[in-house]
Amino acid sequence: MADKFPTKSSFSTWRKRHRYALQAIALILGVLAPFGIYFALVGGLGWLGVLLFGLLAIAMLLTVWVG
């Protein structure tokens, strides 16, 4: 019977196979999120600025994780 949760090695191989795509997504988020934060704060949409800052933080974590 197959395990319900992936093993660490299978997750690691998945990460290695999709490394370029993950890095490209992190790059796009890292470049566009600051502009979105700026326009959200200038427009008085603080909640959107916080949301976009969260996306920026996720992009940074994704970059570190993919390495």
N, CA, C and O atoms as a GROMACS GRO file, in nm:
protein
  268
    1MET      N    1   0.084  -0.118   0.000
    1MET     CA    2   0.000   0.000   0.000
    1MET      C    3   0.088   0.125   0.000
    1MET      O    4   0.184   0.133   0.077
    2ALA      N    5   0.056   0.218  -0.084
    2ALA     CA    6   0.137   0.340  -0.096
    2ALA      C    7   0.116   0.431   0.024
    2ALA      O    8   0.009   0.434   0.084
    3ASP      N    9   0.221   0.504   0.057
    3ASP     CA   10   0.211   0.599   0.168
    3ASP      C   11   0.124   0.716   0.128
    3ASP      O   12   0.121   0.757   0.012
    4LYS      N   13   0.051   0.769   0.226
    4LYS     CA   14  -0.035   0.884   0.198
    4LYS      C   15   0.046   1.013   0.190
    4LYS      O   16   0.006   1.108   0.123
    5PHE      N   17   0.159   1.016   0.257
    5PHE     CA   18   0.242   1.135   0.257
    5PHE      C   19   0.370   1.107   0.179
    5PHE      O   20   0.428   0.999   0.193
    6PRO      N   21   0.414   1.203   0.097
    6PRO     CA   22   0.536   1.179   0.020
    6PRO      C   23   0.658   1.173   0.111
    6PRO      O   24   0.664   1.240   0.214
    7THR      N   25   0.753   1.094   0.072
    7THR     CA   26   0.876   1.084   0.149
    7THR      C   27   0.962   1.206   0.121
    7THR      O   28   0.939   1.280   0.025
    8LYS      N   29   1.061   1.225   0.206
    8LYS     CA   30   1.148   1.341   0.190
    8LYS      C   31   1.226   1.334   0.060
    8LYS      O   32   1.247   1.437  -0.005
    9SER      N   33   1.269   1.216   0.021
    9SER     CA   34   1.348   1.205  -0.102
    9SER      C   35   1.262   1.231  -0.225
    9SER      O   36   1.311   1.291  -0.321
   10SER      N   37   1.136   1.188  -0.225
   10SER     CA   38   1.053   1.215  -0.342
   10SER      C   39   1.018   1.363  -0.351
   10SER      O   40   1.007   1.418  -0.461
   11PHE      N   41   1.002   1.429  -0.236
   11PHE     CA   42   0.976   1.572  -0.236
   11PHE      C   43   1.099   1.647  -0.283
   11PHE      O   44   1.088   1.747  -0.354
   12SER      N   45   1.216   1.601  -0.244
   12SER     CA   46   1.340   1.664  -0.286
   12SER      C   47   1.362   1.650  -0.436
   12SER      O   48   1.406   1.744  -0.501
   13THR      N   49   1.331   1.534  -0.491
   13THR     CA   50   1.346   1.517  -0.635
   13THR      C   51   1.245   1.601  -0.712
   13THR      O   52   1.276   1.653  -0.819
   14TRP      N   53   1.124   1.617  -0.658
   14TRP     CA   54   1.025   1.703  -0.722
   14TRP      C   55   1.076   1.847  -0.725
   14TRP      O   56   1.063   1.917  -0.826
   15ARG      N   57   1.134   1.891  -0.614
   15ARG     CA   58   1.186   2.026  -0.605
   15ARG      C   59   1.298   2.047  -0.705
   15ARG      O   60   1.308   2.153  -0.767
   16LYS      N   61   1.384   1.948  -0.721
   16LYS     CA   62   1.495   1.959  -0.816
   16LYS      C   63   1.444   1.962  -0.960
   16LYS      O   64   1.500   2.033  -1.044
   17ARG      N   65   1.340   1.885  -0.990
   17ARG     CA   66   1.285   1.884  -1.126
   17ARG      C   67   1.218   2.015  -1.163
   17ARG      O   68   1.223   2.056  -1.278
   18HIS      N   69   1.156   2.082  -1.066
   18HIS     CA   70   1.082   2.204  -1.093
   18HIS      C   71   1.155   2.329  -1.044
   18HIS      O   72   1.093   2.433  -1.020
   19ARG      N   73   1.285   2.318  -1.030
   19ARG     CA   74   1.364   2.429  -0.976
   19ARG      C   75   1.353   2.554  -1.061
   19ARG      O   76   1.332   2.662  -1.007
   20TYR      N   77   1.368   2.542  -1.191
   20TYR     CA   78   1.364   2.658  -1.278
   20TYR      C   79   1.229   2.728  -1.273
   20TYR      O   80   1.223   2.851  -1.266
   21ALA      N   81   1.122   2.652  -1.276
   21ALA     CA   82   0.988   2.712  -1.273
   21ALA      C   83   0.964   2.783  -1.140
   21ALA      O   84   0.906   2.892  -1.138
   22LEU      N   85   1.007   2.723  -1.030
   22LEU     CA   86   0.990   2.786  -0.900
   22LEU      C   87   1.072   2.914  -0.889
   22LEU      O   88   1.026   3.013  -0.831
   23GLN      N   89   1.193   2.913  -0.943
   23GLN     CA   90   1.275   3.032  -0.940
   23GLN      C   91   1.217   3.142  -1.029
   23GLN      O   92   1.226   3.260  -0.994
   24ALA      N   93   1.159   3.105  -1.141
   24ALA     CA   94   1.097   3.205  -1.229
   24ALA      C   95   0.977   3.269  -1.162
   24ALA      O   96   0.957   3.390  -1.172
   25ILE      N   97   0.896   3.189  -1.093
   25ILE     CA   98   0.781   3.243  -1.021
   25ILE      C   99   0.828   3.337  -0.910
   25ILE      O  100   0.771   3.444  -0.891
   26ALA      N  101   0.931   3.297  -0.838
   26ALA     CA  102   0.984   3.381  -0.730
   26ALA      C  103   1.041   3.511  -0.785
   26ALA      O  104   1.027   3.616  -0.723
   27LEU      N  105   1.105   3.505  -0.900
   27LEU     CA  106   1.159   3.626  -0.963
   27LEU      C  107   1.049   3.722  -1.003
   27LEU      O  108   1.058   3.842  -0.977
   28ILE      N  109   0.945   3.670  -1.066
   28ILE     CA  110   0.833   3.755  -1.109
   28ILE      C  111   0.767   3.820  -0.988
   28ILE      O  112   0.739   3.939  -0.989
   29LEU      N  113   0.742   3.742  -0.883
   29LEU     CA  114   0.681   3.797  -0.762
   29LEU      C  115   0.774   3.898  -0.696
   29LEU      O  116   0.728   4.002  -0.648
   30GLY      N  117   0.902   3.869  -0.693
   30GLY     CA  118   0.998   3.959  -0.630
   30GLY      C  119   1.014   4.091  -0.702
   30GLY      O  120   1.044   4.192  -0.639
   31VAL      N  121   0.996   4.091  -0.833
   31VAL     CA  122   1.009   4.214  -0.910
   31VAL      C  123   0.880   4.295  -0.908
   31VAL      O  124   0.884   4.417  -0.895
   32LEU      N  125   0.766   4.229  -0.921
   32LEU     CA  126   0.639   4.302  -0.933
   32LEU      C  127   0.575   4.341  -0.800
   32LEU      O  128   0.503   4.440  -0.793
   33ALA      N  129   0.600   4.265  -0.695
   33ALA     CA  130   0.535   4.292  -0.566
   33ALA      C  131   0.567   4.430  -0.510
   33ALA      O  132   0.476   4.496  -0.459
   34PRO      N  133   0.691   4.478  -0.515
   34PRO     CA  134   0.717   4.612  -0.462
   34PRO      C  135   0.639   4.723  -0.533
   34PRO      O  136   0.595   4.819  -0.470
   35PHE      N  137   0.622   4.709  -0.663
   35PHE     CA  138   0.542   4.808  -0.736
   35PHE      C  139   0.397   4.802  -0.692
   35PHE      O  140   0.332   4.906  -0.677
   36GLY      N  141   0.346   4.681  -0.673
   36GLY     CA  142   0.210   4.666  -0.626
   36GLY      C  143   0.192   4.722  -0.485
   36GLY      O  144   0.089   4.782  -0.455
   37ILE      N  145   0.292   4.701  -0.400
   37ILE     CA  146   0.285   4.756  -0.265
   37ILE      C  147   0.282   4.908  -0.270
   37ILE      O  148   0.203   4.970  -0.199
   38TYR      N  149   0.366   4.966  -0.352
   38TYR     CA  150   0.370   5.112  -0.364
   38TYR      C  151   0.235   5.167  -0.410
   38TYR      O  152   0.181   5.259  -0.348
   39PHE      N  153   0.181   5.112  -0.517
   39PHE     CA  154   0.054   5.162  -0.569
   39PHE      C  155  -0.062   5.137  -0.473
   39PHE      O  156  -0.155   5.216  -0.466
   40ALA      N  157  -0.056   5.028  -0.400
   40ALA     CA  158  -0.161   5.000  -0.301
   40ALA      C  159  -0.156   5.102  -0.187
   40ALA      O  160  -0.260   5.150  -0.142
   41LEU      N  161  -0.036   5.133  -0.140
   41LEU     CA  162  -0.024   5.228  -0.029
   41LEU      C  163  -0.055   5.371  -0.074
   41LEU      O  164  -0.115   5.447   0.003
   42VAL      N  165  -0.016   5.408  -0.195
   42VAL     CA  166  -0.049   5.541  -0.246
   42VAL      C  167  -0.200   5.554  -0.265
   42VAL      O  168  -0.257   5.660  -0.242
   43GLY      N  169  -0.264   5.446  -0.306
   43GLY     CA  170  -0.408   5.447  -0.327
   43GLY      C  171  -0.489   5.431  -0.199
   43GLY      O  172  -0.612   5.432  -0.203
   44GLY      N  173  -0.423   5.417  -0.086
   44GLY     CA  174  -0.494   5.406   0.040
   44GLY      C  175  -0.550   5.268   0.068
   44GLY      O  176  -0.639   5.253   0.152
   45LEU      N  177  -0.500   5.168   0.001
   45LEU     CA  178  -0.545   5.030   0.022
   45LEU      C  179  -0.442   4.954   0.104
   45LEU      O  180  -0.365   4.874   0.051
   46GLY      N  181  -0.441   4.982   0.232
   46GLY     CA  182  -0.344   4.921   0.320
   46GLY      C  183  -0.352   4.770   0.325
   46GLY      O  184  -0.250   4.702   0.332
   47TRP      N  185  -0.473   4.716   0.320
   47TRP     CA  186  -0.490   4.571   0.326
   47TRP      C  187  -0.426   4.504   0.205
   47TRP      O  188  -0.371   4.395   0.216
   48LEU      N  189  -0.434   4.571   0.088
   48LEU     CA  190  -0.372   4.515  -0.032
   48LEU      C  191  -0.220   4.523  -0.023
   48LEU      O  192  -0.149   4.434  -0.070
   49GLY      N  193  -0.170   4.630   0.038
   49GLY     CA  194  -0.026   4.642   0.060
   49GLY      C  195   0.026   4.532   0.150
   49GLY      O  196   0.133   4.476   0.126
   50VAL      N  197  -0.050   4.500   0.254
   50VAL     CA  198  -0.010   4.392   0.345
   50VAL      C  199  -0.012   4.258   0.272
   50VAL      O  200   0.078   4.176   0.289
   51LEU      N  201  -0.114   4.236   0.190
   51LEU     CA  202  -0.125   4.112   0.113
   51LEU      C  203  -0.007   4.099   0.016
   51LEU      O  204   0.052   3.991   0.004
   52LEU      N  205   0.026   4.206  -0.052
   52LEU     CA  206   0.137   4.203  -0.147
   52LEU      C  207   0.272   4.188  -0.076
   52LEU      O  208   0.363   4.125  -0.129
   53PHE      N  209   0.283   4.245   0.043
   53PHE     CA  210   0.404   4.224   0.121
   53PHE      C  211   0.418   4.077   0.159
   53PHE      O  212   0.529   4.023   0.160
   54GLY      N  213   0.307   4.013   0.191
   54GLY     CA  214   0.310   3.870   0.219
   54GLY      C  215   0.356   3.790   0.098
   54GLY      O  216   0.431   3.694   0.112
   55LEU      N  217   0.310   3.830  -0.021
   55LEU     CA  218   0.356   3.764  -0.143
   55LEU      C  219   0.505   3.784  -0.165
   55LEU      O  220   0.575   3.693  -0.210
   56LEU      N  221   0.554   3.904  -0.133
   56LEU     CA  222   0.696   3.931  -0.146
   56LEU      C  223   0.776   3.843  -0.050
   56LEU      O  224   0.881   3.790  -0.086
   57ALA      N  225   0.728   3.830   0.072
   57ALA     CA  226   0.796   3.744   0.170
   57ALA      C  227   0.795   3.598   0.125
   57ALA      O  228   0.894   3.528   0.141
   58ILE      N  229   0.683   3.553   0.068
   58ILE     CA  230   0.674   3.416   0.016
   58ILE      C  231   0.772   3.396  -0.098
   58ILE      O  232   0.835   3.290  -0.109
   59ALA      N  233   0.786   3.496  -0.184
   59ALA     CA  234   0.882   3.486  -0.295
   59ALA      C  235   1.025   3.473  -0.243
   59ALA      O  236   1.105   3.397  -0.297
   60MET      N  237   1.056   3.547  -0.138
   60MET     CA  238   1.191   3.537  -0.080
   60MET      C  239   1.214   3.401  -0.017
   60MET      O  240   1.320   3.341  -0.032
   61LEU      N  241   1.113   3.352   0.054
   61LEU     CA  242   1.125   3.218   0.114
   61LEU      C  243   1.136   3.109   0.007
   61LEU      O  244   1.210   3.012   0.024
   62LEU      N  245   1.064   3.126  -0.101
   62LEU     CA  246   1.069   3.030  -0.211
   62LEU      C  247   1.208   3.028  -0.274
   62LEU      O  248   1.260   2.922  -0.310
   63THR      N  249   1.268   3.145  -0.287
   63THR     CA  250   1.403   3.153  -0.342
   63THR      C  251   1.504   3.082  -0.252
   63THR      O  252   1.591   3.010  -0.300
   64VAL      N  253   1.490   3.102  -0.123
   64VAL     CA  254   1.580   3.036  -0.027
   64VAL      C  255   1.557   2.885  -0.028
   64VAL      O  256   1.653   2.808  -0.025
   65TRP      N  257   1.430   2.843  -0.033
   65TRP     CA  258   1.397   2.702  -0.027
   65TRP      C  259   1.447   2.626  -0.151
   65TRP      O  260   1.499   2.515  -0.140
   66VAL      N  261   1.430   2.688  -0.268
   66VAL     CA  262   1.472   2.622  -0.392
   66VAL      C  263   1.624   2.624  -0.403
   66VAL      O  264   1.686   2.529  -0.451
   67GLY      N  265   1.683   2.734  -0.358
   67GLY     CA  266   1.827   2.748  -0.349
   67GLY      C  267   1.897   2.740  -0.478
   67GLY      O  268   2.020   2.751  -0.482
   0.00000   0.00000   0.00000
